[in-house]
Amino acid sequence: MIVAERKQKTILDRFDKFGEAMPDGRLTAPSDGKVYRLREAILLSKQLGRPLSQDEMKKFEV
């Protein structure tokens, strides 16, 4: 029980510092501006049974 209490306190300590490394408030990297037809790309990926390569993804750019 004591271990659980210590772990919970550690999580809360880190929660208070969340976002300090991101001064502009972003939680993800900036977009490269490309737009994809993702639904079609995902269907092809499922049919192939593997992730698509960069060249294959270029076919789905809008």
N, CA, C and O atoms as a MOPAC input file, in Angstrom:
PM7 MOZYME 1SCF
protein

 N      0.82400 1    -1.19000 1     0.00000 1
 C      0.00000 1     0.00000 1     0.00000 1
 C      0.86600 1     1.25100 1     0.00000 1
 O      0.54000 1     2.22800 1    -0.67400 1
 N      1.95400 1     1.23300 1     0.74000 1
 C      2.84800 1     2.39300 1     0.79300 1
 C      3.47000 1     2.64700 1    -0.57700 1
 O      3.61500 1     3.80000 1    -0.98500 1
 N      3.84000 1     1.58000 1    -1.29300 1
 C      4.43400 1     1.72300 1    -2.62400 1
 C      3.45500 1     2.42400 1    -3.55700 1
 O      3.85300 1     3.30600 1    -4.31700 1
 N      2.18900 1     2.04700 1    -3.51000 1
 C      1.17500 1     2.67400 1    -4.35300 1
 C      1.05200 1     4.16300 1    -4.03300 1
 O      0.89900 1     4.98600 1    -4.93500 1
 N      1.11700 1     4.49700 1    -2.77200 1
 C      1.01600 1     5.90600 1    -2.39400 1
 C      2.21100 1     6.70000 1    -2.90900 1
 O      2.04700 1     7.82600 1    -3.37900 1
 N      3.41300 1     6.12700 1    -2.82600 1
 C      4.59800 1     6.82800 1    -3.32600 1
 C      4.51900 1     7.01000 1    -4.83400 1
 O      4.85200 1     8.07600 1    -5.35200 1
 N      4.08100 1     5.97400 1    -5.53800 1
 C      3.98100 1     6.05300 1    -6.98900 1
 C      2.98500 1     7.14200 1    -7.39700 1
 O      3.26100 1     7.92300 1    -8.30800 1
 N      1.85400 1     7.19600 1    -6.74400 1
 C      0.84900 1     8.21000 1    -7.04300 1
 C      1.42100 1     9.61000 1    -6.82800 1
 O      1.16000 1    10.50700 1    -7.63000 1
 N      2.18500 1     9.81200 1    -5.77600 1
 C      2.77400 1    11.11400 1    -5.50300 1
 C      3.78000 1    11.48000 1    -6.58600 1
 O      3.84000 1    12.64200 1    -6.98900 1
 N      4.56900 1    10.52900 1    -7.06800 1
 C      5.53900 1    10.78700 1    -8.12900 1
 C      4.83500 1    11.23400 1    -9.39600 1
 O      5.28600 1    12.17100 1   -10.05400 1
 N      3.74700 1    10.58500 1    -9.74400 1
 C      2.98300 1    10.95700 1   -10.94300 1
 C      2.44800 1    12.37700 1   -10.79700 1
 O      2.51700 1    13.16400 1   -11.74100 1
 N      1.92600 1    12.70600 1    -9.64800 1
 C      1.39400 1    14.04800 1    -9.43600 1
 C      2.49400 1    15.10200 1    -9.47600 1
 O      2.26100 1    16.21500 1    -9.94700 1
 N      3.68300 1    14.77200 1    -8.99000 1
 C      4.79700 1    15.72600 1    -9.04500 1
 C      5.15300 1    16.05000 1   -10.49200 1
 O      5.40500 1    17.20800 1   -10.82500 1
 N      5.17500 1    15.03900 1   -11.35000 1
 C      5.49100 1    15.26600 1   -12.75400 1
 C      4.34200 1    15.97600 1   -13.47200 1
 O      4.58700 1    16.72700 1   -14.41600 1
 N      3.10600 1    15.75800 1   -13.04900 1
 C      1.95200 1    16.37400 1   -13.67600 1
 C      2.02500 1    17.89600 1   -13.56800 1
 O      1.64900 1    18.60300 1   -14.50200 1
 N      2.50100 1    18.39400 1   -12.44700 1
 C      2.60700 1    19.83800 1   -12.25500 1
 C      3.60400 1    20.47900 1   -13.20700 1
 O      3.48000 1    21.66300 1   -13.51900 1
 N      4.59900 1    19.71300 1   -13.67800 1
 C      5.62500 1    20.24500 1   -14.56200 1
 C      5.33700 1    19.96800 1   -16.02800 1
 O      6.14700 1    20.30800 1   -16.88900 1
 N      4.20000 1    19.36000 1   -16.32400 1
 C      3.85200 1    19.00800 1   -17.69500 1
 C      3.77000 1    20.26900 1   -18.56200 1
 O      3.09500 1    21.23500 1   -18.20800 1
 N      4.45000 1    20.24300 1   -19.67500 1
 C      4.39000 1    21.34500 1   -20.61900 1
 C      5.46900 1    22.39100 1   -20.44200 1
 O      5.55500 1    23.30300 1   -21.26400 1
 N      6.29400 1    22.30900 1   -19.41800 1
 C      7.33600 1    23.31800 1   -19.22700 1
 C      8.37900 1    23.27100 1   -20.33300 1
 O      8.98000 1    24.29500 1   -20.65600 1
 N      8.60300 1    22.09800 1   -20.91800 1
 C      9.57600 1    21.97100 1   -21.99700 1
 C      9.01200 1    22.48200 1   -23.31900 1
 O      9.74200 1    22.56500 1   -24.30700 1
 N      7.72400 1    22.82500 1   -23.35500 1
 C      7.06700 1    23.30600 1   -24.56700 1
 C      6.57800 1    24.73700 1   -24.33500 1
 O      5.40400 1    24.94200 1   -24.02300 1
 N      7.44300 1    25.71000 1   -24.47900 1
 C      7.05900 1    27.06900 1   -24.12500 1
 C      5.94000 1    27.66400 1   -24.98300 1
 O      5.24200 1    28.57000 1   -24.52800 1
 N      5.75400 1    27.17600 1   -26.21300 1
 C      4.70800 1    27.73900 1   -27.05500 1
 C      3.38800 1    26.98000 1   -26.94000 1
 O      2.42200 1    27.32300 1   -27.62100 1
 N      3.33200 1    25.96000 1   -26.09400 1
 C      2.09100 1    25.25400 1   -25.83200 1
 C      1.79600 1    24.09400 1   -26.76100 1
 O      0.78500 1    23.41500 1   -26.58000 1
 N      2.64700 1    23.84100 1   -27.75800 1
 C      2.39300 1    22.73100 1   -28.67300 1
 C      2.68300 1    21.40100 1   -27.99000 1
 O      3.63000 1    21.28500 1   -27.21300 1
 N      1.86800 1    20.40900 1   -28.28300 1
 C      2.09500 1    19.07300 1   -27.76100 1
 C      2.62200 1    18.13400 1   -28.84300 1
 O      3.02400 1    17.01000 1   -28.54200 1
 N      2.62300 1    18.58100 1   -30.09500 1
 C      3.13300 1    17.77900 1   -31.20300 1
 C      4.06300 1    18.63000 1   -32.05300 1
 O      4.12600 1    19.84700 1   -31.88300 1
 N      4.77600 1    17.99700 1   -32.95800 1
 C      5.65500 1    18.71100 1   -33.88400 1
 C      4.80100 1    19.47000 1   -34.89000 1
 O      3.67200 1    19.06200 1   -35.16600 1
 N      5.31500 1    20.56500 1   -35.44100 1
 C      4.55000 1    21.31500 1   -36.43800 1
 C      4.28900 1    20.47100 1   -37.68600 1
 O      5.09900 1    19.61600 1   -38.04500 1
 N      3.18300 1    20.71000 1   -38.32800 1
 C      2.81300 1    19.97900 1   -39.53500 1
 C      3.71300 1    20.37700 1   -40.69400 1
 O      4.18000 1    21.51400 1   -40.76900 1
 N      3.95200 1    19.42900 1   -41.60100 1
 C      4.73800 1    19.73900 1   -42.79100 1
 C      3.87600 1    20.33700 1   -43.89300 1
 O      4.38900 1    20.67400 1   -44.96000 1
 N      2.57100 1    20.47400 1   -43.65200 1
 C      1.66700 1    21.10000 1   -44.60500 1
 C      1.06400 1    20.14400 1   -45.61500 1
 O      0.19700 1    20.54300 1   -46.39200 1
 N      1.49700 1    18.89700 1   -45.62600 1
 C      0.96500 1    17.93500 1   -46.58400 1
 C     -0.35700 1    17.37800 1   -46.07500 1
 O     -0.55000 1    17.19100 1   -44.87300 1
 N     -1.26300 1    17.11800 1   -47.01400 1
 C     -2.56200 1    16.54400 1   -46.69400 1
 C     -2.66600 1    15.22300 1   -47.44700 1
 O     -2.31600 1    15.14600 1   -48.62500 1
 N     -3.14600 1    14.19100 1   -46.77100 1
 C     -3.23000 1    12.85900 1   -47.36000 1
 C     -4.65800 1    12.34600 1   -47.33600 1
 O     -5.45600 1    12.74800 1   -46.48900 1
 N     -4.98200 1    11.44900 1   -48.27600 1
 C     -6.24000 1    10.70300 1   -48.24800 1
 C     -5.99000 1     9.48100 1   -47.36500 1
 O     -5.72800 1     8.38300 1   -47.85700 1
 N     -6.07600 1     9.69400 1   -46.05600 1
 C     -5.67500 1     8.67600 1   -45.08700 1
 C     -6.55000 1     7.43500 1   -45.09600 1
 O     -6.04300 1     6.33000 1   -44.90000 1
 N     -7.83700 1     7.58500 1   -45.31500 1
 C     -8.72400 1     6.42100 1   -45.29700 1
 C     -8.29600 1     5.41500 1   -46.36400 1
 O     -8.25700 1     4.21100 1   -46.10900 1
 N     -7.97400 1     5.91500 1   -47.56500 1
 C     -7.54100 1     5.02600 1   -48.64300 1
 C     -6.16900 1     4.42900 1   -48.33600 1
 O     -5.92900 1     3.25500 1   -48.61700 1
 N     -5.28300 1     5.21300 1   -47.77400 1
 C     -3.94300 1     4.72600 1   -47.43400 1
 C     -4.01800 1     3.63200 1   -46.36400 1
 O     -3.29200 1     2.64100 1   -46.43500 1
 N     -4.88400 1     3.81000 1   -45.39000 1
 C     -5.03700 1     2.81100 1   -44.32800 1
 C     -5.60200 1     1.52000 1   -44.89100 1
 O     -5.16800 1     0.43300 1   -44.51000 1
 N     -6.57100 1     1.62900 1   -45.80000 1
 C     -7.14300 1     0.41800 1   -46.40700 1
 C     -6.07300 1    -0.35300 1   -47.18600 1
 O     -6.01400 1    -1.57900 1   -47.09500 1
 N     -5.23300 1     0.34300 1   -47.94800 1
 C     -4.16400 1    -0.32100 1   -48.69100 1
 C     -3.17100 1    -0.96500 1   -47.73500 1
 O     -2.71400 1    -2.08300 1   -47.97400 1
 N     -2.83700 1    -0.27600 1   -46.66500 1
 C     -1.91100 1    -0.81000 1   -45.68400 1
 C     -2.45200 1    -2.10500 1   -45.06400 1
 O     -1.70300 1    -3.06000 1   -44.85600 1
 N     -3.74900 1    -2.12900 1   -44.77500 1
 C     -4.36000 1    -3.33800 1   -44.21800 1
 C     -4.35000 1    -4.47200 1   -45.22900 1
 O     -4.12400 1    -5.62600 1   -44.86700 1
 N     -4.59700 1    -4.14500 1   -46.51200 1
 C     -4.58500 1    -5.18200 1   -47.54500 1
 C     -3.19400 1    -5.77400 1   -47.71300 1
 O     -3.04300 1    -6.98300 1   -47.89100 1
 N     -2.17100 1    -4.91200 1   -47.65400 1
 C     -0.79800 1    -5.38100 1   -47.81100 1
 C     -0.27800 1    -6.06800 1   -46.54900 1
 O      0.62000 1    -6.90700 1   -46.61900 1
 N     -0.84100 1    -5.71200 1   -45.40600 1
 C     -0.41800 1    -6.29600 1   -44.14500 1
 C      0.87200 1    -5.70500 1   -43.61300 1
 O      1.57900 1    -6.34600 1   -42.83600 1
 N      1.17900 1    -4.49100 1   -44.02500 1
 C      2.41300 1    -3.82300 1   -43.58200 1
 C      2.22100 1    -2.31000 1   -43.70700 1
 O      1.31000 1    -1.85900 1   -44.40100 1
 N      3.07300 1    -1.52400 1   -43.03700 1
 C      3.01100 1    -0.06400 1   -43.20700 1
 C      3.42800 1     0.32600 1   -44.62500 1
 O      4.20400 1    -0.38100 1   -45.26800 1
 N      2.91600 1     1.44000 1   -45.09800 1
 C      3.26600 1     1.91800 1   -46.43200 1
 C      4.60800 1     2.63400 1   -46.40300 1
 O      4.97300 1     3.24700 1   -45.40100 1
 N      5.33400 1     2.55200 1   -47.50100 1
 C      6.60600 1     3.25900 1   -47.63100 1
 C      6.33300 1     4.72800 1   -47.96100 1
 O      5.19600 1     5.10600 1   -48.24200 1
 N      7.35500 1     5.52700 1   -47.92400 1
 C      7.21400 1     6.95500 1   -48.25300 1
 C      6.74000 1     7.14000 1   -49.68800 1
 O      5.90400 1     8.00000 1   -49.96400 1
 N      7.27200 1     6.33400 1   -50.60000 1
 C      6.86200 1     6.42900 1   -52.00700 1
 C      5.39400 1     6.06300 1   -52.18100 1
 O      4.68000 1     6.69600 1   -52.95800 1
 N      4.94700 1     5.04400 1   -51.45900 1
 C      3.53900 1     4.65200 1   -51.53400 1
 C      2.64400 1     5.73200 1   -50.94400 1
 O      1.54800 1     5.96700 1   -51.45300 1
 N      3.08500 1     6.38400 1   -49.89300 1
 C      2.28100 1     7.45500 1   -49.28300 1
 C      2.17600 1     8.66600 1   -50.19900 1
 O      1.17900 1     9.38600 1   -50.14800 1
 N      3.17400 1     8.90500 1   -51.02700 1
 C      3.12300 1    10.04300 1   -51.96300 1
 C      1.94800 1     9.92000 1   -52.91800 1
 O      1.42500 1    10.93000 1   -53.39000 1
 N      1.53000 1     8.70400 1   -53.20700 1
 C      0.38600 1     8.48400 1   -54.10300 1
 C     -0.91400 1     8.98900 1   -53.49200 1
 O     -1.88100 1     9.23700 1   -54.21200 1
 N     -0.94400 1     9.14400 1   -52.17400 1
 C     -2.15900 1     9.55200 1   -51.47700 1
 C     -2.15000 1    11.02200 1   -51.06100 1
 O     -3.03600 1    11.45800 1   -50.32600 1
 N     -1.16300 1    11.79100 1   -51.52000 1
 C     -1.14500 1    13.22200 1   -51.21000 1
 C     -2.24500 1    13.93000 1   -51.98900 1
 O     -2.52500 1    13.58700 1   -53.13700 1
 N     -2.86200 1    14.91500 1   -51.35800 1
 C     -3.91900 1    15.70300 1   -52.00400 1
 C     -3.28700 1    16.93100 1   -52.61300 1
 O     -3.98300 1    17.75000 1   -53.21400 1

